[in-house]
Amino acid sequence: TPALALVQMELEALRSIYEGDLCFRELSPVSFQYRIGESGDPKAFLIEVSWPETYPQTAPVISMDAFFNNTISSAIKQSILDKLMVEVEANLGTAMTYTLFEYAKDNKEVLMENQPVNTVTSVSNSIPIGTPDVPPSKKKEKKEHLSKTQKRKLADKTDNKGELPRGWNWVDVIK
């Protein structure tokens, strides 16, 4: 069928366009994931697009249920899906997976504008407002304070990069 040929062509196109792109993942020949944003980015999200048998005449199934998205509120996920569905409507009958991924990449800031950056999973939302929130990162910042003589001794033992010289812990057998 012509639809099958179109799907096959789109599959080949996606594979060649996103070859070597670490954000793109082919889960199966009809299911793909794309990560919008860098992996450390708090506003990054993952879109999964699956093609039903009648694709591209019918809309692909777009999902944001991936574990990667578990910090994103359901309202924002729904808003992103709604905006993607508008794109789907506009492109019905054509190969649109690339279009959807690119639309999400180009509009990442708008799509995620209401997502708070310091996201904590929804479990912690049950904390009463009266308790002060102390971020865990504050505890780790305590550095070991060395005196000037301790620093000097350490500097004498190490090279300019702070590395101990080769063999510093070897035992002298011929004493």
ABEGO torsion letter per residue (X at the ends): XAAAAAAAAAAAAAAAAABGBAABBBABAABBBBBBEBAABAABBBBBBBBBAAOAABBBBBBAABAAAAABBAAAAAAAAAAAAAAAAAABGBBAAAAAAAAAAAAAAAAAAABBABBBBAAAAABBAABBBBBAAAAAABBBBBBAAAAAAAAAABBAAGBBBBGAABBBABX
